[in-house]
Amino acid sequence: LKRFQKLLGKLQHAAGILPAAKSLFTPLNVSLRNDPKWISIPVDGDVRHALLDFKTLIKSLATRPTHVNELGFSNEDYVGYCDASAFGAGGVWFSGRLSLNPTVWRVQWPADITSNVISDTNPLGTITNSDLEMAGVLVHQLVLEQMVDMRHKRSIIHCDNSPSVSWATRMSARGNSPTIAHRLLRGLAMRQRTSHSACPAVIHIPGIQNTLADVASRRITEIDGLTASLGQFNPNLPPTVTFLTYFAARFPLPQPSCWKIAIPNPELLSNVISTLQGQRLQMQRWTLLPGLLAGNNRCHMSECASSLRSSEMSPSRSSSNRSWPL
């Protein structure tokens, strides 16, 4: 125990200049619960894998030092709102200090994730609502990563789930079973390290003030026909004029602004879904450079988003003449 505590102290000291390392402490802290006299490190356990991740990150400092802007003291460059439910996740991004077209995104969880969420009717599930909200925060940041160069930039994310806000602020998960949340935080931290950005500042917002993200994350009865036509699971609801028309009509923007809809990178979205399904992914799955991902992670907006005029619109009007060529 004393040897482990001494090592833990050194790692906490190193994490002061290595923000991504803060996400790896959860299994180490869990192993110290109930005042053990010794620490077990199974070959395939989370503690050993966390120590191996620490080793990789610390060694990488020799060739990839941390820039001061990655420590979280930079400006509020982009501002977003996200939400998640058993149906799916969604969010919106806006300009902060830097300019950004208003963008909405939305994904639907696979059926096995939806059916495995803990609820009054499903007390034996393994996925909590807070796990889904944490996954929503991660996908939200991934979407922004696609649209802009996040090098030395900082995003502000508003979320109405208190546990997720607390986890993302400390980069450490707590609770009786923090495994899924810890692995999602690890993914968020590895993307921060890969994109050279500052860790996002996640801020709590009352649910009543998170309407845009709430609508994007839930089933919309007005376009249920579209959802039913998808058939087998498709991780992205298609970026059609149908959804944009509905969203833009409900939340109109002043001209000449327009809403865009973005699609999360399929490789990274698959990582999020695999994590929710209980898998522990190798660090390399989270640290792939954009050029190595299927499709380009920083794709042109014509490939990852569509846009639509969003002012003076009515849900009942035809939207065929509302689409802007890209």
Secondary structure, 3 states (H helix, E strand, C coil): CHHHHHHHHHHHHHHHHCHHHHHHCHHHHHHCCCCCCCCCCCCCCHHHHHHHHHHHHHHHCCCCCCCHHHHCCCCCCEEEEEEECCCEEEEEEEECCCCCCCEEEEEECCHHHHCCECECCECCCCECHHHHHHHHHHHHHHHHHHHCCCCCCCEEEEECCHHHHHHHHHCCCCCCCCHHHHHHHHHHHHHHHHHCCCCCEEEECCHHHCHHHHHHHCCCHHHHHHHHCCCCCCCECCCCHHHHHHHHHHCCCCCCCEEEEECCCHHHHHHHHHHHCCCCCCHHHHCCCHHHCCCCCCCCHHHHEEEEECCCCCCCCCCCCCECCC
